[in-house]
Amino acid sequence: REPRALALTASPPTLRRAAHLAGRLALFAPRSLSALSMPRKAAGAQPAREGTLDMLSARSSAVRARLGNDSNVSVDYIEACGDCFYLAIESALSEICGWQPYYAVAMQRQLVASQITDETYQLYQLLHAQRAEGFAFMQGVDSLEALRRRVLVRGKQHRPHKCVWADGFAMEVIANHFGVLLLVIDERVQESQMFTRIAPRGACAPSSSGEASELDPSQSLVLLHSSSREHMNLIMYNGKKLPQLGDLPAKLQRLWGISAARRSAGGSHTDGCAPLAHQDFQRFLGDGVACGAIRPRPGMAPAAPPPQRAAENSGANGNAEGDSSSGRPVREARR
């Protein structure tokens, strides 16, 4: 047969194979100069997603780099549920005597709510009226009691956007009550202001050199990393969630403008502060059951007794769910 007649009588599958082969051969056909010289449109560089940058900044290697690549630094990742600060504190305090219901997020929120005054409420109202970032939770809050009730809402039960995340006020209340020093790496601000500390009342003493505040080397502390999206993770040093200031090398202490004072023969460095030292932990908690009832810091009102449901909501492993805390002058690293 003639080739033309063969093409006309070929089956559809044969024609499809022939068309496919012709297309492949066309790839090697000579092209005009204009076609070769015409550059392809380059895909525009896509900016990294905010969540990706946030995740990268929270990696152990990135946090370690912030702390001079100290090999003893590691990260204990906290669930992003709106309760991250409280969960980190709960985890750190539980390292000494094991978990207690008084460390639970619900109890911490109750403590923060009890310390909110009318002055605090008025300040939050003003910031909300001025549309300050982070105060949307004040929408519909028309009284001090309503604010206190909202602070009690826990993120794990009601979702992160429905709870109040812990801010500087809440962190200060917790630091004072438990006598812990909070050292925070805040990725939301420029590097020169990234290292923030919240010391319990009476913990810092004037430095003899005038360069850094001096604290008792037995002062217990919690290291926290606050990401650009306000999520907090717990930083461990040498495997400890609740190290003492003396455990940190001097170069890390200087990042937060503090130093461990040398102990005098008389004993404690500061008379007005009983830091949550490891050896004094049980005595600090109170006169009841060992590692049981927490005694408030001097000048702090005692927290209300734990509600019955606090123990019920704690999981089988005792890790009670909690939410994040109050308003925002000096906002917490969220979730």
Rosetta silent file (secondary structure, phi, psi, omega in degrees, C-alpha in Angstrom):
SEQUENCE: REPRALALTASPPTLRRAAHLAGRLALFAPRSLSALSMPRKAAGAQPAREGTLDMLSARSSAVRARLGNDSNVSVDYIEACGDCFYLAIESALSEICGWQPYYAVAMQRQLVASQITDETYQLYQLLHAQRAEGFAFMQGVDSLEALRRRVLVRGKQHRPHKCVWADGFAMEVIANHFGVLLLVIDERVQESQMFTRIAPRGACAPSSSGEASELDPSQSLVLLHSSSREHMNLIMYNGKKLPQLGDLPAKLQRLWGISAARRSAGGSHTDGCAPLAHQDFQRFLGDGVACGAIRPRPGMAPAAPPPQRAAENSGANGNAEGDSSSGRPVREARR
SCORE:     score description
SCORE:     0.000 S_00000001
   1 L     0.000  159.093  174.873    0.000    0.000    0.000 S_00000001
   2 L   -75.104  150.934  178.004    0.944    3.628   -0.374 S_00000001
   3 H   -55.849  -38.945 -179.622    2.015    5.395    2.850 S_00000001
   4 H   -61.877  -43.074  179.761   -0.965    7.769    2.523 S_00000001
   5 H   -64.582  -34.749  179.407   -3.343    4.854    2.303 S_00000001
   6 H   -64.829  -41.455 -179.848   -1.617    3.291    5.384 S_00000001
   7 H   -65.326  -37.190 -178.100   -2.155    6.450    7.389 S_00000001
   8 H   -70.405  -28.879 -175.515   -5.794    6.586    6.437 S_00000001
   9 H   -99.226    1.040 -177.793   -6.394    2.993    7.420 S_00000001
  10 L   -69.625  150.110 -179.691   -4.339    3.011   10.649 S_00000001
  11 L   -74.552  157.228  178.500   -6.161    2.298   13.903 S_00000001
  12 H   -53.944  -42.795  178.008   -6.704    5.137   16.464 S_00000001
  13 H   -60.060  -37.454  179.698   -4.088    3.741   18.893 S_00000001
  14 H   -65.616  -40.978  178.557   -1.514    3.732   16.108 S_00000001
  15 H   -64.141  -38.321  179.731   -2.311    7.338   15.253 S_00000001
  16 H   -65.772  -40.647  177.842   -1.957    8.375   18.895 S_00000001
  17 H   -64.961  -38.132  179.451    1.449    6.727   19.137 S_00000001
  18 H   -66.040  -41.989  178.885    2.536    8.433   15.938 S_00000001
  19 H   -64.300  -38.481  179.235    1.406   11.845   17.199 S_00000001
  20 H   -64.861  -42.886  179.399    3.265   11.295   20.455 S_00000001
  21 H   -64.421  -40.050  179.562    6.450   10.352   18.610 S_00000001
  22 H   -63.835  -37.885  178.100    6.153   13.413   16.356 S_00000001
  23 H   -66.061  -39.325  178.576    5.853   15.627   19.402 S_00000001
  24 H   -64.861  -40.942  179.896    8.969   14.128   20.981 S_00000001
  25 H   -66.523  -30.065 -178.609   10.957   14.614   17.767 S_00000001
  26 H   -65.591  -20.305  177.918    9.844   18.238   17.586 S_00000001
  27 L   -63.050  -28.056 -176.829   11.843   18.915   20.757 S_00000001
  28 L   -98.511    2.737 -179.762   15.023   18.491   18.748 S_00000001
  29 L   -70.205  147.607  178.837   13.910   20.535   15.767 S_00000001
  30 L   -59.763  141.269  178.590   15.959   23.703   15.010 S_00000001
  31 L  -112.338  156.374  178.397   14.539   26.849   16.627 S_00000001
  32 L   -71.731  159.294 -179.031   14.724   30.395   15.434 S_00000001
  33 H   -62.227  -37.184 -178.389   17.215   32.763   17.019 S_00000001
  34 H   -65.680  -35.889  179.232   14.439   34.858   18.499 S_00000001
  35 H   -68.577  -38.292 -179.282   12.963   31.857   20.246 S_00000001
  36 H   -70.878  -33.626 -175.093   16.343   30.854   21.701 S_00000001
  37 H   -86.120  -11.161 -179.154   17.171   34.340   22.908 S_00000001
  38 L   -76.740  114.608 -179.018   13.810   34.976   24.512 S_00000001
  39 L   -72.411  147.956  175.815   14.286   34.376   28.253 S_00000001
  40 L   -73.461  151.646  179.628   11.669   32.487   30.113 S_00000001
  41 L   -73.820  116.582 -177.784    9.686   34.436   32.667 S_00000001
  42 L   -72.916  138.101  176.601   11.311   33.751   35.982 S_00000001
  43 L   -67.906  129.053 -178.739    8.985   32.839   38.779 S_00000001
  44 L   -61.230  143.216  179.559    9.012   35.657   41.300 S_00000001
  45 L   -64.589  121.060 -178.575   10.723   34.890   44.575 S_00000001
  46 L   -85.376  127.256  178.443    8.021   33.933   47.020 S_00000001
  47 L   -65.343  146.173  179.968    8.514   35.365   50.518 S_00000001
  48 L   -63.506  139.914  179.375    8.772   32.816   53.270 S_00000001
  49 L   -65.987  147.850 -178.117    5.517   32.252   55.082 S_00000001
  50 H   -59.432  -40.392  179.485    5.293   33.802   58.519 S_00000001
  51 H   -63.296  -35.380  178.857    4.593   30.440   60.078 S_00000001
  52 H   -66.254  -46.213  178.061    7.693   28.973   58.459 S_00000001
  53 H   -61.726  -39.452  179.570    9.928   31.728   59.814 S_00000001
  54 H   -63.093  -42.603 -179.877    8.316   31.329   63.208 S_00000001
  55 H   -65.935  -40.606 -179.593    8.969   27.597   63.183 S_00000001
  56 H   -65.667  -38.412 -178.989   12.580   28.057   62.114 S_00000001
  57 H   -68.473  -21.248 -178.414   13.252   30.594   64.863 S_00000001
  58 L   -94.048   -1.712  178.826   11.964   28.116   67.458 S_00000001
  59 L   -65.273  151.290 -178.057   14.214   25.239   66.377 S_00000001
  60 H   -56.234  -40.343 -178.484   16.708   24.066   68.973 S_00000001
  61 H   -65.173  -38.063  179.465   19.611   25.107   66.762 S_00000001
  62 H   -69.506  -41.923  178.204   18.208   28.641   66.340 S_00000001
  63 H   -65.684  -40.937  178.913   17.550   29.055   70.060 S_00000001
  64 H   -62.230  -37.253  178.573   20.985   27.670   70.835 S_00000001
  65 H   -64.064  -35.222  176.849   22.512   30.210   68.449 S_00000001
  66 H   -62.946  -26.279 -176.631   20.825   33.010   70.408 S_00000001
  67 L  -107.978   36.374  174.321   22.639   31.709   73.473 S_00000001
  68 L    70.269   25.811  179.759   26.113   31.541   72.003 S_00000001
  69 L    55.680   37.922  176.103   25.740   27.994   70.617 S_00000001
  70 L   -69.764  123.138 -175.639   25.943   26.565   74.110 S_00000001
  71 L   -69.202  -13.707  179.828   25.678   22.790   73.706 S_00000001
  72 L   -83.731   -5.041 -177.596   23.788   22.485   77.012 S_00000001
  73 E   -87.347  131.728  173.530   20.798   24.381   75.598 S_00000001
  74 E  -143.404  168.419 -174.722   17.770   22.416   74.374 S_00000001
  75 E  -120.395  131.903  171.418   14.081   23.179   73.813 S_00000001
  76 E  -102.581  107.623 -172.358   11.047   21.533   75.364 S_00000001
  77 L   -76.013  133.038 -177.835    8.263   22.299   72.888 S_00000001
  78 L  -105.481  142.989  179.883    4.940   23.421   74.363 S_00000001
  79 L   -62.035  135.390  179.386    1.566   22.909   72.720 S_00000001
  80 L   -87.316   83.527 -175.832    0.297   26.027   70.926 S_00000001
  81 L  -125.967    5.808 -175.815   -3.141   26.130   72.493 S_00000001
  82 L    98.733   -8.169 -177.128   -3.266   29.569   74.100 S_00000001
  83 L  -116.064   18.485 -167.437   -1.825   28.270   77.363 S_00000001
  84 H   -58.344  -43.330 -178.987    1.841   28.049   76.431 S_00000001
  85 H   -62.478  -47.522 -177.559    3.235   30.251   79.217 S_00000001
  86 H   -65.992  -38.643  177.941    1.244   28.520   81.936 S_00000001
  87 H   -64.625  -37.990  178.357    2.039   25.068   80.568 S_00000001
  88 H   -64.987  -43.562  178.193    5.756   25.914   80.530 S_00000001
  89 H   -63.849  -43.295  178.897    5.620   27.077   84.162 S_00000001
  90 H   -58.910  -43.939 -179.801    3.649   23.984   85.143 S_00000001
  91 H   -65.948  -41.470 -178.569    6.225   21.741   83.493 S_00000001
  92 H   -66.605  -47.125 -178.550    9.167   23.548   85.091 S_00000001
  93 H   -64.929  -29.478 -178.472    7.752   23.556   88.627 S_00000001
  94 H   -72.160   -8.537 -176.383    6.862   19.882   88.358 S_00000001
  95 H   -69.868  -28.629 -173.885   10.524   18.976   87.928 S_00000001
  96 H   -80.103  -60.596 -174.710   11.324   19.160   91.657 S_00000001
  97 H  -113.750   11.284 -175.199    8.592   17.269   93.471 S_00000001
  98 L    85.904  170.235 -175.426    6.496   16.027   90.599 S_00000001
  99 L   -66.873  140.235  174.893    3.228   17.453   89.339 S_00000001
 100 L  -130.381  149.395 -179.788    0.887   19.046   91.864 S_00000001
 101 H   -61.599  -21.070 -179.025   -2.633   20.417   91.270 S_00000001
 102 H   -76.048  -11.011  176.128   -1.392   23.807   92.491 S_00000001
 103 H   -91.650  -10.753 -171.360    0.844   24.058   89.419 S_00000001
 104 L   -60.377  152.903 -179.596   -2.034   23.457   87.000 S_00000001
 105 H   -57.724  -39.887 -179.528   -2.885   26.040   84.389 S_00000001
 106 H   -60.073  -40.078 -179.103   -6.338   26.478   85.908 S_00000001
 107 H   -72.047  -37.199  177.367   -4.801   27.382   89.265 S_00000001
 108 H   -64.095  -40.395  178.388   -2.300   29.778   87.710 S_00000001
 109 H   -65.139  -39.248  178.642   -5.110   31.537   85.887 S_00000001
 110 H   -63.288  -39.154  178.009   -7.080   31.736   89.092 S_00000001
 111 H   -63.138  -46.755  179.736   -4.083   33.318   90.791 S_00000001
 112 H   -62.572  -43.883 -178.998   -3.657   35.904   88.005 S_00000001
 113 H   -61.386  -37.486 -178.095   -7.384   36.699   87.995 S_00000001
 114 H   -68.137  -21.032 -177.833   -7.348   37.272   91.756 S_00000001
 115 H   -95.052   -3.559  178.240   -4.601   39.895   91.366 S_00000001
 116 L   -74.465  124.613 -179.989   -6.395   41.959   88.703 S_00000001
 117 L  -103.997  173.652  176.935   -7.467   45.252   90.240 S_00000001
 118 H   -63.079  -33.059  177.609   -9.836   47.932   89.049 S_00000001
 119 H   -63.111  -42.651  177.300   -6.790   49.939   87.958 S_00000001
 120 H   -62.549  -43.121  179.766   -5.680   47.053   85.737 S_00000001
 121 H   -60.799  -44.109  179.740   -9.190   46.776   84.311 S_00000001
 122 H   -63.597  -38.230  178.644   -9.306   50.497   83.500 S_00000001
 123 H   -64.805  -43.929  179.155   -5.902   50.293   81.790 S_00000001
 124 H   -64.116  -39.852  177.979   -6.991   47.381   79.614 S_00000001
 125 H   -60.857  -42.908 -179.885  -10.196   49.195   78.727 S_00000001
 126 H   -63.737  -44.455 -179.856   -8.223   52.258   77.646 S_00000001
 127 H   -64.440  -37.675  177.653   -5.842   50.207   75.508 S_00000001
 128 H   -65.732  -41.395  179.067   -8.770   48.418   73.888 S_00000001
 129 H   -63.345  -31.462  178.407  -10.461   51.752   73.129 S_00000001
 130 L   -86.464    6.430  178.049   -7.237   52.932   71.476 S_00000001
 131 L    59.242   37.489  175.595   -7.207   49.727   69.382 S_00000001
 132 L   -66.742  142.794 -177.459   -3.900   48.606   70.820 S_00000001
 133 L   -64.337  135.239  175.197   -2.762   45.285   69.415 S_00000001
 134 L    93.319    4.310 -178.256   -3.627   42.294   71.538 S_00000001
 135 L  -114.640   21.240  177.714   -6.551   43.721   73.481 S_00000001
 136 H   -63.913  -22.701 -179.343   -9.424   42.424   71.372 S_00000001
 137 H   -64.251  -15.235  179.679  -10.282   40.121   74.271 S_00000001
 138 H   -80.395   -4.184  177.665  -11.703   43.194   76.053 S_00000001
 139 L   -61.681  122.140  179.677  -14.577   43.329   73.567 S_00000001
 140 L    83.445   -2.919  178.171  -17.761   42.947   75.605 S_00000001
 141 L   -86.939  109.129 -172.472  -15.911   43.020   78.956 S_00000001
 142 L  -114.029   10.494  178.857  -17.824   45.648   80.922 S_00000001
 143 L  -159.233  164.993  178.063  -16.683   45.049   84.488 S_00000001
 144 H   -61.673  -42.400 -179.471  -13.784   43.898   86.624 S_00000001
 145 H   -65.935  -35.535  177.829  -15.531   40.621   87.401 S_00000001
 146 H   -65.185  -38.083  177.072  -16.162   39.996   83.716 S_00000001
 147 H   -65.187  -43.927  178.889  -12.442   40.441   83.030 S_00000001
 148 H   -60.879  -41.513  178.671  -11.547   38.043   85.819 S_00000001
 149 H   -63.759  -38.404 -179.337  -13.962   35.458   84.438 S_00000001
 150 H   -68.162  -35.931  178.728  -12.459   35.811   80.971 S_00000001
 151 H   -64.048  -28.616 -179.342   -8.917   35.319   82.294 S_00000001
 152 H   -72.408  -17.543 -177.652  -10.046   31.996   83.788 S_00000001
 153 L   -66.396  130.725 -176.241  -10.973   30.643   80.336 S_00000001
 154 L  -102.334  137.077 -175.166   -8.469   28.017   79.239 S_00000001
 155 H   -64.122  -34.652 -177.037   -7.282   27.691   75.666 S_00000001
 156 H   -66.450  -26.277 -179.006   -7.243   23.907   75.597 S_00000001
 157 H   -94.600  -27.764 -172.823  -10.940   23.807   76.318 S_00000001
 158 H  -124.305   10.013 -179.917  -12.123   26.833   74.333 S_00000001
 159 L    78.629  148.614 -173.420   -9.481   27.256   71.573 S_00000001
 160 H   -57.928  -39.490 -174.335   -6.601   29.771   71.600 S_00000001
 161 H   -75.203   -6.053 -179.530   -8.495   32.735   70.116 S_00000001
 162 H  -104.331    1.635  179.579  -11.165   32.549   72.812 S_00000001
 163 L  -116.207  167.704  178.873   -8.850   32.795   75.802 S_00000001
 164 L   -95.594  121.712 -179.601   -6.676   35.566   77.214 S_00000001
 165 L   -78.224  149.603 -178.844   -2.995   34.959   76.621 S_00000001
 166 L   -65.884  135.535  177.591   -0.545   35.665   79.411 S_00000001
 167 E  -118.875 -168.167 -177.797    1.042   39.102   79.278 S_00000001
 168 H   -61.405  -35.856  177.806    3.644   40.910   81.346 S_00000001
 169 H   -62.164  -48.000 -179.341    1.191   41.440   84.206 S_00000001
 170 H   -63.210  -41.132 -179.354    0.383   37.729   84.393 S_00000001
 171 H   -64.612  -37.532  178.699    4.045   36.757   84.163 S_00000001
 172 H   -67.414  -39.791  177.627    4.935   39.114   87.011 S_00000001
 173 H   -60.425  -45.595 -179.009    2.173   37.661   89.210 S_00000001
 174 H   -66.130  -42.411  179.954    3.441   34.123   88.582 S_00000001
 175 H   -61.679  -42.839 -179.833    7.085   35.098   89.150 S_00000001
 176 H   -67.997  -41.926 -175.278    6.252   36.752   92.464 S_00000001
 177 H   -68.451  -44.676 -177.352    3.994   33.968   93.703 S_00000001
 178 H   -92.799   -6.107  177.672    6.319   31.074   92.942 S_00000001
 179 L    68.914   32.583 -179.501    9.540   33.019   93.525 S_00000001
 180 L  -109.457  147.632  175.274   11.032   32.154   90.138 S_00000001
 181 E   -90.205  126.864  179.143   13.117   34.325   87.858 S_00000001
 182 E  -101.148  121.154  176.543   11.780   34.440   84.284 S_00000001
 183 E  -115.043  116.825 -170.990   14.385   34.863   81.535 S_00000001
 184 E  -118.368  135.379  167.802   12.780   35.349   78.120 S_00000001
 185 E   -99.878  113.363 -173.932   14.193   35.464   74.582 S_00000001
 186 E  -107.014  108.571 -178.118   11.658   37.574   72.666 S_00000001
 187 L   -75.690   -5.365 -176.479   11.870   37.228   68.876 S_00000001
 188 L   -83.195  -12.339 -176.022    9.331   40.040   68.368 S_00000001
 189 L  -118.518  169.214 -179.073   11.774   42.822   69.184 S_00000001
 190 L   -66.627  159.092 -169.297   15.164   43.861   67.862 S_00000001
 191 H   -59.568  -33.804 -177.984   18.165   41.884   69.002 S_00000001
 192 H   -67.364  -19.686 -179.572   19.459   44.526   71.415 S_00000001
 193 H  -116.127   16.139 -171.774   16.200   44.272   73.405 S_00000001
 194 L   -72.485  -28.661 -173.583   15.558   40.587   72.893 S_00000001
 195 E   -97.219  109.952 -175.248   16.584   39.387   76.345 S_00000001
 196 E  -117.023  140.220  177.191   13.932   40.234   78.936 S_00000001
 197 E  -125.884  146.313  172.857   13.829   39.271   82.594 S_00000001
 198 E  -127.208  108.371 -175.750   11.055   39.328   85.172 S_00000001
 199 L   -97.164  144.296  174.666   12.464   38.892   88.671 S_00000001
 200 L   -64.147  153.472 -175.625   10.411   38.041   91.748 S_00000001
 201 L   -56.081  128.009  176.877    9.946   40.875   94.183 S_00000001
 202 L    83.112    3.544 -175.411   13.088   41.503   96.240 S_00000001
 203 L   -78.863  -34.423 -174.898   15.283   39.083   94.292 S_00000001
 204 L   -89.415  141.520  175.301   17.657   41.613   92.722 S_00000001
 205 E  -121.258  152.397  177.768   20.273   43.514   94.699 S_00000001
 206 L   -57.944  138.685 -179.649   22.354   46.482   93.542 S_00000001
 207 L   -79.946  139.197  177.840   25.514   45.356   91.802 S_00000001
 208 L   -68.026  -29.171  179.891   28.817   46.260   93.390 S_00000001
 209 L   -87.742  -16.943 -179.414   30.263   46.834   89.913 S_00000001
 210 L    79.592    5.094 -176.588   27.226   48.782   88.693 S_00000001
 211 L   -99.285  -35.652 -176.206   27.075   46.695   85.499 S_00000001
 212 L  -143.988  150.743  176.474   24.593   43.946   86.287 S_00000001
 213 E   -73.656  138.400 -177.905   21.998   43.146   88.927 S_00000001
 214 E  -100.675  137.566  178.152   23.166   40.535   91.368 S_00000001
 215 E  -130.353  160.323  176.588   21.011   37.618   92.451 S_00000001
 216 L   -62.804  133.368  179.843   21.488   34.675   94.735 S_00000001
 217 L   -62.369  -19.726  178.779   23.127   31.820   92.787 S_00000001
 218 L   -87.550    2.596  179.126   20.479   29.461   94.209 S_00000001
 219 L   -61.559  122.144  178.023   17.679   31.520   92.626 S_00000001
 220 E   -75.852  146.004 -176.731   15.497   29.175   90.584 S_00000001
 221 E  -142.607  159.387  175.675   14.671   30.332   87.088 S_00000001
 222 E  -123.390  123.436  177.826   12.627   29.455   84.024 S_00000001
 223 E   -94.464  130.341 -176.877   14.093   30.049   80.567 S_00000001
 224 E  -131.581  144.769  173.734   11.518   30.804   77.855 S_00000001
 225 E  -114.338  121.865  179.223   11.654   31.416   74.111 S_00000001
 226 E  -105.826  117.100 -176.937    8.944   33.667   72.678 S_00000001
 227 L   -77.488  172.742 -179.774    8.537   33.344   68.917 S_00000001
 228 L   -65.226  -19.078  177.360    7.543   36.123   66.549 S_00000001
 229 L  -102.001   18.910  172.001    3.975   34.807   66.659 S_00000001
 230 L    67.488   33.898  172.730    3.950   34.971   70.449 S_00000001
 231 L  -103.733  136.110 -177.861    4.256   31.280   71.173 S_00000001
 232 E  -106.722  134.760  170.460    6.397   30.267   74.147 S_00000001
 233 E  -119.237  156.330 -178.669    8.540   27.186   74.488 S_00000001
 234 E   -90.646  129.403  177.649   10.498   26.089   77.520 S_00000001
 235 E   -97.459  129.590  176.571   14.284   26.210   77.275 S_00000001
 236 E  -102.791  144.439  175.522   16.202   23.578   79.232 S_00000001
 237 E  -120.929  121.637 -177.277   19.781   24.019   80.368 S_00000001
 238 L    55.503   36.668  177.914   21.829   20.894   80.903 S_00000001
 239 L    80.756    0.857 -177.170   18.582   18.944   80.833 S_00000001
 240 E  -100.076  132.913  175.610   16.999   21.001   83.643 S_00000001
 241 L   -86.438  -23.595 -179.688   13.663   22.743   83.245 S_00000001
 242 L  -129.754   68.490 -179.376   14.089   24.638   86.518 S_00000001
 243 L   -73.694  170.701  172.022   17.812   25.375   86.818 S_00000001
 244 E   -98.847  157.980 -178.451   19.387   27.684   89.356 S_00000001
 245 H   -57.294  -37.174  179.886   21.092   30.891   88.358 S_00000001
 246 H   -65.151  -16.262  177.532   24.418   29.410   89.383 S_00000001
 247 H   -74.776  -23.521 -177.817   23.955   26.674   86.762 S_00000001
 248 L   -84.965  137.672  174.447   24.219   29.219   83.944 S_00000001
 249 L   -65.163  158.240 -175.842   27.663   30.365   82.811 S_00000001
 250 H   -58.645  -34.878 -177.491   28.491   34.033   83.322 S_00000001
 251 H   -65.835  -32.269  176.289   28.242   34.801   79.595 S_00000001
 252 H   -76.043  -37.895  177.412   24.592   33.705   79.552 S_00000001
 253 H   -59.592  -39.449 -177.398   23.812   35.624   82.725 S_00000001
 254 H   -66.212  -24.934  178.208   25.189   38.782   81.138 S_00000001
 255 H   -59.434  -33.824  179.895   22.734   38.490   78.238 S_00000001
 256 L  -100.330    9.023  177.225   19.964   39.388   80.690 S_00000001
 257 L    69.240   33.165  179.213   22.072   41.895   82.615 S_00000001
 258 E  -130.133  166.442  175.426   22.343   39.783   85.749 S_00000001
 259 E  -150.386  152.304  177.285   25.045   37.962   87.645 S_00000001
 260 E   -83.553  119.926 -178.434   25.178   35.398   90.418 S_00000001
 261 L   -75.829  150.886  174.953   26.432   37.078   93.584 S_00000001
 262 L   -74.465  136.716 -179.635   28.990   35.414   95.765 S_00000001
 263 L   -74.812  137.305  175.568   27.458   34.128   98.936 S_00000001
 264 E   -84.576  167.313 -179.474   28.569   35.738  102.161 S_00000001
 265 L   -62.529  -24.252 -178.910   29.385   33.738  105.250 S_00000001
 266 L   -70.833  -15.635  177.674   26.071   34.883  106.686 S_00000001
 267 E   118.801 -120.042 -172.914   24.095   32.776  104.199 S_00000001
 268 L   -65.782  145.471 -178.044   21.501   34.144  101.796 S_00000001
 269 L   -73.462  -37.496 -177.951   22.427   37.072   99.612 S_00000001
 270 L  -116.176  130.512 -179.175   19.082   38.834   99.870 S_00000001
 271 L   -81.224  -31.575 -173.374   17.171   39.147  103.117 S_00000001
 272 L   -86.517   -0.860 -176.030   13.847   40.212  101.611 S_00000001
 273 L  -133.290  129.148  173.997   13.492   37.332   99.164 S_00000001
 274 L  -104.375   89.237 -174.797   13.340   33.634   99.800 S_00000001
 275 L   -62.698  155.150 -177.769   14.163   32.319   96.310 S_00000001
 276 L   -75.205   66.453 -178.573   12.731   29.025   95.212 S_00000001
 277 L   -72.004  150.179 -177.967   15.983   27.228   95.885 S_00000001
 278 L   -59.265  -44.713 -175.341   16.088   23.504   95.234 S_00000001
 279 L   -72.022  -20.482 -178.055   17.120   22.665   98.773 S_00000001
 280 L  -106.327   12.085 -170.093   14.412   24.919  100.258 S_00000001
 281 H   -62.829  -48.262 -177.578   11.621   23.990   97.870 S_00000001
 282 H   -64.114  -40.730  179.002    9.529   21.910  100.257 S_00000001
 283 H   -63.303  -37.581 -179.244    9.878   24.471  103.050 S_00000001
 284 H   -65.121  -35.301 -174.318    8.824   27.227  100.650 S_00000001
 285 H   -67.116  -26.848  177.930    5.673   25.402   99.610 S_00000001
 286 L   140.318 -177.202 -175.182    4.171   25.520  103.083 S_00000001
 287 L   -94.986   -3.742 -178.325    3.713   23.675  106.307 S_00000001
 288 L   -82.402 -136.839  179.990    1.229   21.118  105.030 S_00000001
 289 L   -62.846  139.989  179.925    1.951   18.118  102.882 S_00000001
 290 L   -56.807  134.509 -178.444    5.469   18.165  101.444 S_00000001
 291 L    57.002   33.989 -176.095    5.391   19.766   98.019 S_00000001
 292 L  -110.607  -80.190 -172.375    1.720   20.395   98.575 S_00000001
 293 L   -90.468  121.919 -178.563    0.268   23.752   99.541 S_00000001
 294 L   -81.032  129.769  175.553    1.947   26.762   97.998 S_00000001
 295 L   -91.852  133.547 -179.262    2.396   29.734  100.287 S_00000001
 296 L   -67.556  155.542  177.017    2.097   33.113   98.528 S_00000001
 297 L   -65.918  158.060  177.623    5.069   35.407   98.326 S_00000001
 298 L   -54.918  131.669  178.402    5.242   38.275  100.860 S_00000001
 299 L    87.826   -5.100 -179.102    2.711   40.953   99.957 S_00000001
 300 L  -100.474  138.850  175.384    0.725   38.677   97.664 S_00000001
 301 L   -71.532  140.888 -179.112   -2.865   37.727   98.405 S_00000001
 302 L   -66.613  145.811  177.972   -3.297   33.967   98.719 S_00000001
 303 L   -71.510  150.555  177.967   -4.851   32.204   95.776 S_00000001
 304 L   -65.364  153.783 -179.574   -8.330   30.860   96.221 S_00000001
 305 L   -60.500  149.925 -175.629   -8.541   27.126   96.970 S_00000001
 306 L   -63.824  133.851  176.283   -8.490   24.946   93.862 S_00000001
 307 L   -66.543  153.825 -175.896  -11.911   24.275   92.348 S_00000001
 308 H   -59.106  -36.301 -174.685  -12.996   20.660   92.340 S_00000001
 309 H   -72.381  -13.729  179.295  -12.945   20.476   88.560 S_00000001
 310 H   -62.569  -42.005  179.440   -9.255   21.420   88.420 S_00000001
 311 H   -73.279  -34.246 -179.228   -8.293   17.955   89.577 S_00000001
 312 H   -66.935  -34.830 -177.285  -10.945   16.344   87.409 S_00000001
 313 H   -80.791  -11.880  177.528   -9.683   18.081   84.276 S_00000001
 314 E   -72.602  138.188 -174.897   -6.122   17.044   84.872 S_00000001
 315 L   -68.459 -179.702  178.988   -5.287   14.158   82.630 S_00000001
 316 L   -60.192  -29.866  179.101   -4.322   10.667   83.692 S_00000001
 317 L   -87.998    4.336  177.101   -0.736   11.839   83.801 S_00000001
 318 L    82.254    5.490 -177.635   -1.747   14.793   85.996 S_00000001
 319 L   -89.135   90.009 -175.857   -1.026   17.407   83.388 S_00000001
 320 E   -65.153  142.577  178.075   -3.997   19.721   83.855 S_00000001
 321 L   -76.306  148.658  179.529   -5.049   21.703   80.864 S_00000001
 322 L  -148.603  172.009 -177.529   -4.797   25.440   81.167 S_00000001
 323 L  -120.705  174.326 -179.461   -5.235   28.598   79.327 S_00000001
 324 L   -89.710  174.890 -163.355   -3.223   31.645   78.871 S_00000001
 325 L  -106.101 -149.919 -160.860   -3.568   34.665   80.958 S_00000001
 326 L   -72.832 -170.375 -175.320   -4.471   38.212   81.257 S_00000001
 327 L   -40.653 -143.951 -171.094   -4.268   41.444   79.361 S_00000001
 328 L  -149.283   15.543  174.961   -1.199   42.892   77.819 S_00000001
 329 L   -64.018  110.424 -172.352    1.083   45.653   78.988 S_00000001
 330 L    75.902   71.575 -170.587    4.278   43.759   78.085 S_00000001
 331 E   -67.827  149.872  176.410    2.545   40.935   76.326 S_00000001
 332 L   -71.668  166.824  167.091    3.482   37.336   76.760 S_00000001
 333 L   -79.453  115.345 -164.552    4.713   35.184   73.954 S_00000001
 334 L   -66.853  173.335  174.945    1.383   33.790   73.136 S_00000001
 335 L    52.490    0.000    0.000   -0.144   30.387   73.019 S_00000001
